Amino acid sequence: MNVPTANTIAAVELTMAHLLASARSLPQAHNHLKLERIWKREKWYGIELFGKKLGVIGFGNIGSRVAARAKAFEMDIVAYDPYIAPSKVTDLGMEYTEDFNRILECDFITIHTPKNKETIGIIGADEIAKMKDGVRLINVARGGLYDETALIEGLKSGKIAYAGIDVFSYEPATDHPLLEIENVCVTPHLGANTIESQQKIAIQAAEQAIAALRGTSYPNALNLPFRPEEIPVFVTPYVELIQKMAYMAAQINKNPITSVKLYAEGDVGKYINSMLSFALVGAFKESLGENINYVNAPFIAKERGVKTDVIVEPKSGYDNKVTVKIATSKGLTSISGTVFGESEQRIVNINGFKTDFKPKGKMIVFKNQDVPGVIKDISSILMEHNVNIADFRLGRDEHGMALAVILVDEAINRDILASLNALPTCVWAEYAVL
């Protein structure tokens, strides 16, 4: 089991402590007086939170509470989170933005996201260069969300006035270069380190264990929502495939999810209800990371107003086939798959385009106008960035459009994706990892 919300308040308040420390250089002023016995008030001019703009990256349980407390200091809040409805921010009298550059314009920036391929290094040298001089950065979420090399350079140059850091890429960080820089407040991963937080963790874990022994519902268990022996062997690969396809769909369509629907054809349809939790875990993994599991997924879907449904359909050419359709505020993504033999999983359709590939590895999904030269343009960009193509699967429709799934050996960064999206023939290009 896990207890993902037990340390929420502890992490929120640590963020506020770092926010205040970054405004007034409290650790440095303290050490100057207590350790060096120097009384020099003029050395420690800070700034006020009042009237300053705070950029909040990630508006979940922690980020939203940090924003509420910062608003009590009469700060102006700008929130960036592509996985929530804008009303969750605007209803609180705060600004919601889909433009990440609005965050980079803020006086203070704090980050509260899971650590995944989308968020690792989300603040790097390019982003820091766009920030205003004297920006103050906070991270009590996960190490590596700020590119640490770029962070160090920004602090040394004075571009970043101050940073409050509780987490590092590699821990324990007892010899980290950040420890050598004066304008930093560092703490040793103290996000959950309060007496109250540890009490909540212990109490919730005990309560869940008791509920499990009684056979009642317990929303944070990590075990599967049904016993493996309850389903036939041939169904197991479909259960895994459902989760992978939902995860892929969420990576392609990065927006607040409004519905998750499953469709099944053939004998596998008898077990489609048992697969819904797996689809929800896949759908929410992109935005929630380790905070989503097989049992709490339906609770989270209900809490977020996400509609769910399972539908059994007649066969359309496959003995068994499953489809995940994820609707967001920006559109619908549909992915279908089947299993060949006993366990060979294949994705066979994306948004109506026929394809055939294994759901594994790094892949670019590229929709484009079906005209000559597209493959050459894609290959040229990837070659320029030293990215090797492992496989290239192309599907076409009757309306002059095509969709390619390009499996690659190297990770695709934001610059490569931006170059692909800038091609005149490109409708959209996204990156997914399974």
Secondary structure, DSSP 4 states (H G I P E B T S, - for coil): ---TTTTHHHHHHHHHHHHHHHHHTHHHHHHHHHTT----GGG-----STT-EEEEE--SHHHHHHHHHHHHTTPEEEEE-TTS-THHHHTTT-EE-S-HHHHHTSSEEEE----STTTTTSB-HHHHHHSPTTEEEEE-S-TTSB-HHHHHHHHHHTSEEEEEE---SSSS-TT-GGGG-TTEEE-SS-TT-SHHHHHHHHHHHHHHHHHHHHT---TT--S-SS-GGGS-GGGHHHHHHHHHHHHHHHHHS-S-EEEEEEEEESGGGGGHHHHHHHHHHHHHHHHHGGG--TTTHHHHHHHTT-EEEEEEE--SSSSSEEEEEEEETTEEEEEEEEEETTTEEEEEEETTEEEEE-S-SEEEEEEEE--TTHHHHHHHHHHHTT--EEEEEEEE-TTSEEEEEEEESS---HHHHHHHHTSTTEEEEEEEE-
